[in-house]
Amino acid sequence: MAAGGDLEAAARAGVEAAIDAGAGDAEAYAVEEATREVRVHERELESLTAATERGVGVRAWIGGRVGFAYGTDLSAHGLRATATLAAEAASIADEDEHAGPPGAAGPPPTLDGLRDGSVSAWGPDRAADLALAVERAALGGDDRITGVEQAVYADSAERVAIASSTGMDGSYETSSCYAWLQAMAASGDGRETGLGFGMARGPAGLDPEAIGAEAAQRAVSMIGAVKPESRSCPAVLDTTVAASFAGLIGSTLAADSVQRGRSPFAGKLGEEVASDALELHDDALDPDGLASSPFDGEGVPCGRRALIEGRRLRTYLHDSYTARRDGVESTGNAGRAGYRSQPSVSASNLVVGTGGRDLAGLFEQAAEGVYVTDVAGLHSGVNPVTGTFSVGASGTLIRGGEQAEPVREFTIAGDLVSLLGAVVATGSRRRWVPFGGSVSTPPVLVGEITVGGS
């Protein structure tokens, strides 16, 4: 990878080139990223892929018109060509009264520790050994484990630099990695599967034994699962399921969804939308969150913001465009999928609180109900306007305050606002989960949910 200073210089040069090409204001977002993925199967390396890319995306504004272009040539000639295309696109774009560059903001917070050196220090052989260790841990965890569909390790290391004509100029480095696998357990004439995963800044932070053991335990725990009876009852959502719901709720709190009328929380700002047992924050500064950064995809400084607190909906997530439409300040939630994309509203790290009892305590409080450990098709099974959902699920029954037999092929149904209001407790042990984005959540006890079974 090129030095970070070279990337910052490329971003500044991109802005200057766009202004020279006729833009009134301009912004350049430059990225260098190295990614790697290892897949193993039946104790052998199946594939190893690695890629490195660098590029810049330039936005140019002429009055209320905006144009965008991107390129991979960061030479002076390449930057001029990309910037000129962005300015030309702006010159023929439709006028939009809300279009404009992000306003000048203060300096971003200092955020250290986002880059783990083990990502680059571990060579391909060592990365493959980690994936093999994950698979080995699952296969050796229980005699009833018959195989592993696939074990995967992946990592990335990224540098980001941004510059704009309104004075934003900064850069940061970050890294992330994860490992996961699906273990298979014999179950009569069929089989059960179980997911194990881990995520960290670098491979040195992963525990392959724990990841493999989790997959084995989840698969074995579902042996003999049956369909439960239909009823309304309490439900404990495990961390993976709670994270999926939190991620979905975070997406419905994005101001662009709200402004289009495609959110069940539209028009509810300041209203009571949840019980006092649950809070939800967007926190881009949590050092353990893999979506942390000092500034967003427009260079606006990031922070920690209460979304749901004290029962009430406290704010929507904004980038500069949606904030200008609503006459408010950006919350620093402009996300980008890379230099090829323009920014759009997205959550950073979603943090669910407040915390209380351990998992056994949540089962005891539920007394009778269901422990939901997996849901399928959550995003496709939710109406984005009303928030109603009906999704497939599996897990175990709760009987007499304790875990009982496994159940599968049932649905859970309700709506997101009612679900938030029905939360009666959250667990004391939280976990970072990559489902639904980057989410930190404990298990969550819902007082009543509709279960559709036999």
C-alpha positions as a Python dict, from the first residue, in 0.01 Angstrom:
ca = {
    (1, 'M'): (0, 0, 0),
    (2, 'A'): (107, 354, -63),
    (3, 'A'): (182, 582, 227),
    (4, 'G'): (-111, 754, 389),
    (5, 'G'): (35, 1095, 303),
    (6, 'D'): (22, 1007, -68),
    (7, 'L'): (-347, 927, -35),
    (8, 'E'): (-416, 1258, 140),
    (9, 'A'): (-227, 1443, -131),
    (10, 'A'): (-433, 1265, -398),
    (11, 'A'): (-757, 1370, -227),
    (12, 'R'): (-646, 1734, -211),
    (13, 'A'): (-533, 1725, -573),
    (14, 'G'): (-869, 1582, -677),
    (15, 'V'): (-1048, 1878, -515),
    (16, 'E'): (-820, 2131, -680),
    (17, 'A'): (-866, 1966, -1019),
    (18, 'A'): (-1246, 1977, -986),
    (19, 'I'): (-1239, 2348, -900),
    (20, 'D'): (-1010, 2412, -1195),
    (21, 'A'): (-1261, 2223, -1414),
    (22, 'G'): (-1539, 2465, -1318),
    (23, 'A'): (-1688, 2328, -997),
    (24, 'G'): (-1793, 2579, -734),
    (25, 'D'): (-1721, 2326, -459),
    (26, 'A'): (-1570, 1979, -460),
    (27, 'E'): (-1487, 1681, -244),
    (28, 'A'): (-1254, 1383, -299),
    (29, 'Y'): (-1273, 1054, -112),
    (30, 'A'): (-969, 829, -161),
    (31, 'V'): (-932, 469, -45),
    (32, 'E'): (-663, 201, -41),
    (33, 'E'): (-776, -144, 69),
    (34, 'A'): (-625, -490, 86),
    (35, 'T'): (-861, -786, 136),
    (36, 'R'): (-801, -1157, 182),
    (37, 'E'): (-1025, -1462, 215),
    (38, 'V'): (-940, -1822, 302),
    (39, 'R'): (-1183, -2114, 267),
    (40, 'V'): (-1113, -2465, 394),
    (41, 'H'): (-1311, -2787, 362),
    (42, 'E'): (-1251, -3140, 490),
    (43, 'R'): (-927, -3034, 660),
    (44, 'E'): (-776, -2899, 338),
    (45, 'L'): (-730, -2555, 190),
    (46, 'E'): (-1000, -2499, -72),
    (47, 'S'): (-923, -2144, -186),
    (48, 'L'): (-722, -1836, -95),
    (49, 'T'): (-791, -1504, -263),
    (50, 'A'): (-632, -1166, -208),
    (51, 'A'): (-689, -829, -370),
    (52, 'T'): (-560, -476, -333),
    (53, 'E'): (-722, -170, -481),
    (54, 'R'): (-698, 205, -459),
    (55, 'G'): (-913, 473, -609),
    (56, 'V'): (-1081, 807, -562),
    (57, 'G'): (-1439, 931, -589),
    (58, 'V'): (-1493, 1299, -665),
    (59, 'R'): (-1812, 1498, -611),
    (60, 'A'): (-1843, 1837, -777),
    (61, 'W'): (-2111, 2101, -718),
    (62, 'I'): (-2216, 2382, -948),
    (63, 'G'): (-2490, 2575, -770),
    (64, 'G'): (-2755, 2323, -673),
    (65, 'R'): (-2630, 2060, -916),
    (66, 'V'): (-2398, 1775, -819),
    (67, 'G'): (-2190, 1538, -1032),
    (68, 'F'): (-1988, 1233, -935),
    (69, 'A'): (-1708, 1033, -1095),
    (70, 'Y'): (-1450, 784, -976),
    (71, 'G'): (-1123, 642, -1102),
    (72, 'T'): (-828, 425, -1007),
    (73, 'D'): (-552, 639, -1156),
    (74, 'L'): (-420, 862, -877),
    (75, 'S'): (-155, 1028, -1094),
    (76, 'A'): (-196, 1399, -1164),
    (77, 'H'): (-333, 1317, -1508),
    (78, 'G'): (-576, 1055, -1375),
    (79, 'L'): (-705, 1284, -1100),
    (80, 'R'): (-766, 1565, -1351),
    (81, 'A'): (-960, 1328, -1576),
    (82, 'T'): (-1180, 1203, -1291),
    (83, 'A'): (-1239, 1551, -1153),
    (84, 'T'): (-1326, 1686, -1497),
    (85, 'L'): (-1585, 1412, -1545),
    (86, 'A'): (-1741, 1499, -1208),
    (87, 'A'): (-1759, 1870, -1298),
    (88, 'E'): (-1907, 1792, -1638),
    (89, 'A'): (-2170, 1569, -1477),
    (90, 'A'): (-2261, 1852, -1239),
    (91, 'S'): (-2302, 2097, -1527),
    (92, 'I'): (-2583, 1889, -1680),
    (93, 'A'): (-2744, 1753, -1360),
    (94, 'D'): (-3090, 1859, -1245),
    (95, 'E'): (-3111, 2140, -994),
    (96, 'D'): (-3174, 2032, -634),
    (97, 'E'): (-3225, 2295, -367),
    (98, 'H'): (-3085, 2062, -102),
    (99, 'A'): (-2770, 1965, -292),
    (100, 'G'): (-2446, 2110, -166),
    (101, 'P'): (-2120, 2023, 2),
    (102, 'P'): (-2112, 1945, 374),
    (103, 'G'): (-2056, 2258, 575),
    (104, 'A'): (-1731, 2325, 752),
    (105, 'A'): (-1705, 2129, 1077),
    (106, 'G'): (-1468, 2115, 1369),
    (107, 'P'): (-1174, 1875, 1388),
    (108, 'P'): (-1263, 1506, 1415),
    (109, 'P'): (-1199, 1327, 1744),
    (110, 'T'): (-877, 1135, 1799),
    (111, 'L'): (-947, 765, 1758),
    (112, 'D'): (-657, 526, 1805),
    (113, 'G'): (-635, 149, 1776),
    (114, 'L'): (-846, 100, 1464),
    (115, 'R'): (-563, -79, 1279),
    (116, 'D'): (-426, -415, 1400),
    (117, 'G'): (-82, -499, 1268),
    (118, 'S'): (-150, -873, 1276),
    (119, 'V'): (-357, -841, 957),
    (120, 'S'): (-48, -762, 750),
    (121, 'A'): (193, -956, 971),
    (122, 'W'): (12, -1287, 923),
    (123, 'G'): (104, -1445, 593),
    (124, 'P'): (-129, -1665, 388),
    (125, 'D'): (-5, -1988, 551),
    (126, 'R'): (-82, -1861, 899),
    (127, 'A'): (-425, -1733, 792),
    (128, 'A'): (-501, -2075, 641),
    (129, 'D'): (-388, -2245, 964),
    (130, 'L'): (-638, -2033, 1156),
    (131, 'A'): (-925, -2138, 929),
    (132, 'L'): (-818, -2502, 960),
    (133, 'A'): (-805, -2467, 1339),
    (134, 'V'): (-1163, -2336, 1338),
    (135, 'E'): (-1279, -2637, 1136),
    (136, 'R'): (-1079, -2876, 1354),
    (137, 'A'): (-1235, -2737, 1672),
    (138, 'A'): (-1586, -2796, 1536),
    (139, 'L'): (-1514, -3148, 1415),
    (140, 'G'): (-1354, -3247, 1745),
    (141, 'G'): (-1617, -3094, 1967),
    (142, 'D'): (-1877, -3373, 1964),
    (143, 'D'): (-1910, -3721, 1811),
    (144, 'R'): (-2245, -3622, 1664),
    (145, 'I'): (-2081, -3362, 1438),
    (146, 'T'): (-2068, -3521, 1095),
    (147, 'G'): (-1895, -3246, 901),
    (148, 'V'): (-1848, -2879, 828),
    (149, 'E'): (-2002, -2714, 524),
    (150, 'Q'): (-1715, -2468, 499),
    (151, 'A'): (-1488, -2270, 728),
    (152, 'V'): (-1396, -1916, 623),
    (153, 'Y'): (-1146, -1657, 740),
    (154, 'A'): (-1142, -1308, 587),
    (155, 'D'): (-970, -981, 667),
    (156, 'S'): (-921, -631, 532),
    (157, 'A'): (-690, -337, 596),
    (158, 'E'): (-795, 5, 474),
    (159, 'R'): (-674, 362, 454),
    (160, 'V'): (-920, 646, 394),
    (161, 'A'): (-848, 1009, 311),
    (162, 'I'): (-1093, 1289, 239),
    (163, 'A'): (-1058, 1652, 135),
    (164, 'S'): (-1307, 1919, 37),
    (165, 'S'): (-1320, 2279, -70),
    (166, 'T'): (-1507, 2362, 253),
    (167, 'G'): (-1201, 2280, 461),
    (168, 'M'): (-1233, 1911, 549),
    (169, 'D'): (-899, 1733, 531),
    (170, 'G'): (-825, 1413, 716),
    (171, 'S'): (-738, 1044, 703),
    (172, 'Y'): (-746, 729, 913),
    (173, 'E'): (-654, 361, 896),
    (174, 'T'): (-865, 66, 1001),
    (175, 'S'): (-867, -313, 985),
    (176, 'S'): (-1110, -594, 1053),
    (177, 'C'): (-1134, -969, 1029),
    (178, 'Y'): (-1379, -1247, 1094),
    (179, 'A'): (-1403, -1624, 1086),
    (180, 'W'): (-1715, -1838, 1063),
    (181, 'L'): (-1835, -2186, 983),
    (182, 'Q'): (-2148, -2401, 968),
    (183, 'A'): (-2117, -2732, 1152),
    (184, 'M'): (-2346, -3026, 1068),
    (185, 'A'): (-2489, -3273, 1319),
    (186, 'A'): (-2669, -3602, 1248),
    (187, 'S'): (-3042, -3591, 1325),
    (188, 'G'): (-3229, -3907, 1229),
    (189, 'D'): (-3263, -3909, 852),
    (190, 'G'): (-3164, -3544, 826),
    (191, 'R'): (-2911, -3305, 971),
    (192, 'E'): (-2895, -2992, 1180),
    (193, 'T'): (-2658, -2702, 1127),
    (194, 'G'): (-2505, -2457, 1367),
    (195, 'L'): (-2320, -2130, 1311),
    (196, 'G'): (-2006, -2024, 1492),
    (197, 'F'): (-1832, -1690, 1431),
    (198, 'G'): (-1586, -1440, 1566),
    (199, 'M'): (-1481, -1090, 1469),
    (200, 'A'): (-1186, -873, 1567),
    (201, 'R'): (-949, -603, 1444),
    (202, 'G'): (-696, -868, 1343),
    (203, 'P'): (-646, -1246, 1343),
    (204, 'A'): (-455, -1234, 1671),
    (205, 'G'): (-784, -1133, 1834),
    (206, 'L'): (-978, -1441, 1715),
    (207, 'D'): (-1027, -1759, 1920),
    (208, 'P'): (-1057, -2048, 1671),
    (209, 'E'): (-1138, -2301, 1945),
    (210, 'A'): (-1433, -2093, 2067),
    (211, 'I'): (-1562, -2033, 1713),
    (212, 'G'): (-1555, -2402, 1623),
    (213, 'A'): (-1702, -2509, 1955),
    (214, 'E'): (-1989, -2262, 1918),
    (215, 'A'): (-2082, -2404, 1578),
    (216, 'A'): (-2072, -2761, 1712),
    (217, 'Q'): (-2280, -2673, 2017),
    (218, 'R'): (-2544, -2493, 1814),
    (219, 'A'): (-2574, -2782, 1569),
    (220, 'V'): (-2596, -3051, 1839),
    (221, 'S'): (-2846, -2850, 2042),
    (222, 'M'): (-3096, -2872, 1754),
    (223, 'I'): (-3096, -3253, 1726),
    (224, 'G'): (-3450, -3381, 1761),
    (225, 'A'): (-3609, -3042, 1701),
    (226, 'V'): (-3986, -3037, 1642),
    (227, 'K'): (-4238, -2772, 1544),
    (228, 'P'): (-4388, -2592, 1847),
    (229, 'E'): (-4754, -2515, 1904),
    (230, 'S'): (-4887, -2180, 1785),
    (231, 'R'): (-4938, -1928, 2067),
    (232, 'S'): (-4843, -1589, 2205),
    (233, 'C'): (-4567, -1613, 2465),
    (234, 'P'): (-4249, -1451, 2599),
    (235, 'A'): (-3938, -1486, 2383),
    (236, 'V'): (-3570, -1451, 2460),
    (237, 'L'): (-3381, -1336, 2150),
    (238, 'D'): (-3019, -1450, 2153),
    (239, 'T'): (-2747, -1202, 2059),
    (240, 'T'): (-2743, -1292, 1688),
    (241, 'V'): (-3120, -1250, 1656),
    (242, 'A'): (-3129, -934, 1870),
    (243, 'A'): (-2850, -789, 1653),
    (244, 'S'): (-3043, -862, 1334),
    (245, 'F'): (-3347, -677, 1470),
    (246, 'A'): (-3130, -389, 1595),
    (247, 'G'): (-2970, -354, 1254),
    (248, 'L'): (-3309, -349, 1089),
    (249, 'I'): (-3437, -84, 1331),
    (250, 'G'): (-3123, 121, 1270),
    (251, 'S'): (-3191, 118, 896),
    (252, 'T'): (-3549, 239, 949),
    (253, 'L'): (-3415, 532, 1154),
    (254, 'A'): (-3210, 654, 856),
    (255, 'A'): (-3348, 996, 762),
    (256, 'D'): (-3368, 914, 391),
    (257, 'S'): (-3608, 628, 468),
    (258, 'V'): (-3807, 851, 701),
    (259, 'Q'): (-3827, 1134, 445),
    (260, 'R'): (-3956, 892, 181),
    (261, 'G'): (-4225, 769, 420),
    (262, 'R'): (-4072, 422, 426),
    (263, 'S'): (-4018, 387, 799),
    (264, 'P'): (-4256, 289, 1081),
    (265, 'F'): (-4083, 559, 1288),
    (266, 'A'): (-4172, 846, 1053),
    (267, 'G'): (-4333, 1129, 1247),
    (268, 'K'): (-4247, 974, 1585),
    (269, 'L'): (-3949, 1190, 1680),
    (270, 'G'): (-3974, 1267, 2053),
    (271, 'E'): (-4250, 1012, 2107),
    (272, 'E'): (-4239, 702, 2328),
    (273, 'V'): (-4148, 408, 2106),
    (274, 'A'): (-3987, 159, 2347),
    (275, 'S'): (-3994, 31, 2701),
    (276, 'D'): (-3749, 166, 2956),
    (277, 'A'): (-3568, -169, 2952),
    (278, 'L'): (-3401, -94, 2619),
    (279, 'E'): (-3184, 180, 2477),
    (280, 'L'): (-3024, 209, 2133),
    (281, 'H'): (-2724, 426, 2050),
    (282, 'D'): (-2523, 485, 1735),
    (283, 'D'): (-2160, 502, 1844),
    (284, 'A'): (-1889, 549, 1582),
    (285, 'L'): (-1625, 606, 1851),
    (286, 'D'): (-1645, 273, 2034),
    (287, 'P'): (-1293, 131, 1999),
    (288, 'D'): (-1430, -225, 1982),
    (289, 'G'): (-1677, -153, 1703),
    (290, 'L'): (-1559, -249, 1356),
    (291, 'A'): (-1755, 38, 1199),
    (292, 'S'): (-1575, 301, 1410),
    (293, 'S'): (-1413, 602, 1243),
    (294, 'P'): (-1324, 959, 1341),
    (295, 'F'): (-1532, 1105, 1057),
    (296, 'D'): (-1799, 982, 819),
    (297, 'G'): (-1798, 942, 441),
    (298, 'E'): (-1829, 1321, 397),
    (299, 'G'): (-1564, 1417, 651),
    (300, 'V'): (-1817, 1517, 919),
    (301, 'P'): (-1684, 1430, 1269),
    (302, 'C'): (-1844, 1121, 1420),
    (303, 'G'): (-1972, 1073, 1774),
    (304, 'R'): (-2210, 880, 1999),
    (305, 'R'): (-2579, 958, 1960),
    (306, 'A'): (-2885, 834, 2143),
    (307, 'L'): (-3145, 696, 1902),
    (308, 'I'): (-3382, 550, 2162),
    (309, 'E'): (-3335, 655, 2522),
    (310, 'G'): (-3574, 704, 2812),
    (311, 'R'): (-3848, 533, 2606),
    (312, 'R'): (-3838, 807, 2342),
    (313, 'L'): (-3710, 832, 1987),
    (314, 'R'): (-3436, 1093, 2022),
    (315, 'T'): (-3304, 1143, 1668),
    (316, 'Y'): (-3288, 1014, 1315),
    (317, 'L'): (-2958, 937, 1144),
    (318, 'H'): (-2856, 1208, 895),
    (319, 'D'): (-2599, 1280, 630),
    (320, 'S'): (-2556, 1635, 502),
    (321, 'Y'): (-2823, 1604, 233),
    (322, 'T'): (-3102, 1470, 458),
    (323, 'A'): (-3002, 1714, 731),
    (324, 'R'): (-3036, 2005, 489),
    (325, 'R'): (-3383, 1880, 390),
    (326, 'D'): (-3493, 1873, 756),
    (327, 'G'): (-3313, 2191, 858),
    (328, 'V'): (-3092, 2013, 1113),
    (329, 'E'): (-2726, 1925, 1154),
    (330, 'S'): (-2574, 1609, 1010),
    (331, 'T'): (-2530, 1336, 1270),
    (332, 'G'): (-2214, 1217, 1096),
    (333, 'N'): (-2381, 913, 943),
    (334, 'A'): (-2284, 939, 578),
    (335, 'G'): (-2167, 591, 484),
    (336, 'R'): (-1987, 474, 173),
    (337, 'A'): (-1940, 132, 20),
    (338, 'G'): (-1606, 253, -117),
    (339, 'Y'): (-1468, 514, -352),
    (340, 'R'): (-1705, 399, -628),
    (341, 'S'): (-2015, 507, -434),
    (342, 'Q'): (-2159, 837, -323),
    (343, 'P'): (-2243, 873, 46),
    (344, 'S'): (-2580, 773, 185),
    (345, 'V'): (-2722, 753, 536),
    (346, 'S'): (-2617, 450, 736),
    (347, 'A'): (-2563, 353, 1097),
    (348, 'S'): (-2212, 304, 1233),
    (349, 'N'): (-2193, 81, 1543),
    (350, 'L'): (-2533, 14, 1696),
    (351, 'V'): (-2516, -45, 2072),
    (352, 'V'): (-2812, -200, 2254),
    (353, 'G'): (-2852, -142, 2630),
    (354, 'T'): (-2913, -129, 2914),
    (355, 'G'): (-2826, -474, 3055),
    (356, 'G'): (-2923, -664, 3368),
    (357, 'R'): (-2969, -1037, 3418),
    (358, 'D'): (-2760, -1322, 3283),
    (359, 'L'): (-2909, -1559, 3025),
    (360, 'A'): (-3031, -1803, 3290),
    (361, 'G'): (-3200, -1511, 3465),
    (362, 'L'): (-3379, -1413, 3144),
    (363, 'F'): (-3506, -1772, 3107),
    (364, 'E'): (-3628, -1764, 3467),
    (365, 'Q'): (-3805, -1432, 3410),
    (366, 'A'): (-3966, -1564, 3090),
    (367, 'A'): (-4087, -1877, 3274),
    (368, 'E'): (-4267, -2021, 2970),
    (369, 'G'): (-4188, -1930, 2611),
    (370, 'V'): (-3925, -1973, 2343),
    (371, 'Y'): (-3555, -1899, 2309),
    (372, 'V'): (-3501, -1780, 1950),
    (373, 'T'): (-3149, -1858, 1828),
    (374, 'D'): (-3192, -1811, 1453),
    (375, 'V'): (-3420, -1624, 1212),
    (376, 'A'): (-3435, -1652, 834),
    (377, 'G'): (-3531, -1387, 580),
    (378, 'L'): (-3568, -1104, 829),
    (379, 'H'): (-3519, -819, 582),
    (380, 'S'): (-3744, -970, 317),
    (381, 'G'): (-4004, -1058, 580),
    (382, 'V'): (-4049, -702, 708),
    (383, 'N'): (-4278, -435, 565),
    (384, 'P'): (-4053, -125, 559),
    (385, 'V'): (-4346, 114, 587),
    (386, 'T'): (-4546, -43, 872),
    (387, 'G'): (-4268, -241, 1038),
    (388, 'T'): (-4477, -559, 1050),
    (389, 'F'): (-4275, -881, 1024),
    (390, 'S'): (-4323, -1255, 1000),
    (391, 'V'): (-4006, -1460, 973),
    (392, 'G'): (-3897, -1819, 1007),
    (393, 'A'): (-3720, -1911, 1328),
    (394, 'S'): (-3564, -2190, 1530),
    (395, 'G'): (-3445, -2230, 1887),
    (396, 'T'): (-3553, -2405, 2207),
    (397, 'L'): (-3856, -2395, 2429),
    (398, 'I'): (-3841, -2237, 2774),
    (399, 'R'): (-4026, -2440, 3034),
    (400, 'G'): (-4034, -2370, 3405),
    (401, 'G'): (-3774, -2100, 3358),
    (402, 'E'): (-3520, -2332, 3196),
    (403, 'Q'): (-3417, -2432, 2844),
    (404, 'A'): (-3609, -2734, 2720),
    (405, 'E'): (-3632, -2921, 2389),
    (406, 'P'): (-3528, -2773, 2054),
    (407, 'V'): (-3788, -2638, 1810),
    (408, 'R'): (-3776, -2532, 1446),
    (409, 'E'): (-3995, -2449, 1145),
    (410, 'F'): (-4198, -2188, 1328),
    (411, 'T'): (-4251, -1819, 1267),
    (412, 'I'): (-4237, -1517, 1492),
    (413, 'A'): (-4455, -1223, 1398),
    (414, 'G'): (-4531, -871, 1516),
    (415, 'D'): (-4423, -517, 1434),
    (416, 'L'): (-4106, -331, 1519),
    (417, 'V'): (-4261, -57, 1733),
    (418, 'S'): (-4463, -305, 1939),
    (419, 'L'): (-4155, -526, 1972),
    (420, 'L'): (-3957, -237, 2124),
    (421, 'G'): (-4241, -164, 2364),
    (422, 'A'): (-4263, -529, 2470),
    (423, 'V'): (-3898, -559, 2580),
    (424, 'V'): (-3899, -634, 2953),
    (425, 'A'): (-3529, -703, 3011),
    (426, 'T'): (-3190, -719, 2844),
    (427, 'G'): (-2903, -945, 2940),
    (428, 'S'): (-2583, -855, 3118),
    (429, 'R'): (-2341, -1010, 2870),
    (430, 'R'): (-2313, -837, 2535),
    (431, 'R'): (-2145, -946, 2213),
    (432, 'W'): (-2036, -780, 1891),
    (433, 'V'): (-2227, -932, 1602),
    (434, 'P'): (-2172, -863, 1230),
    (435, 'F'): (-2534, -934, 1134),
    (436, 'G'): (-2728, -618, 1057),
    (437, 'G'): (-2405, -418, 1041),
    (438, 'S'): (-2179, -379, 1345),
    (439, 'V'): (-2397, -437, 1650),
    (440, 'S'): (-2316, -479, 2018),
    (441, 'T'): (-2604, -638, 2203),
    (442, 'P'): (-2694, -868, 2491),
    (443, 'P'): (-2980, -1120, 2469),
    (444, 'V'): (-3320, -950, 2488),
    (445, 'L'): (-3637, -1071, 2662),
    (446, 'V'): (-3961, -975, 2486),
    (447, 'G'): (-4269, -1007, 2707),
    (448, 'E'): (-4498, -1135, 2431),
    (449, 'I'): (-4455, -1236, 2068),
    (450, 'T'): (-4672, -1436, 1827),
    (451, 'V'): (-4534, -1783, 1752),
    (452, 'G'): (-4676, -1969, 1453),
    (453, 'G'): (-4616, -2344, 1462),
    (454, 'S'): (-4828, -2656, 1452),
}
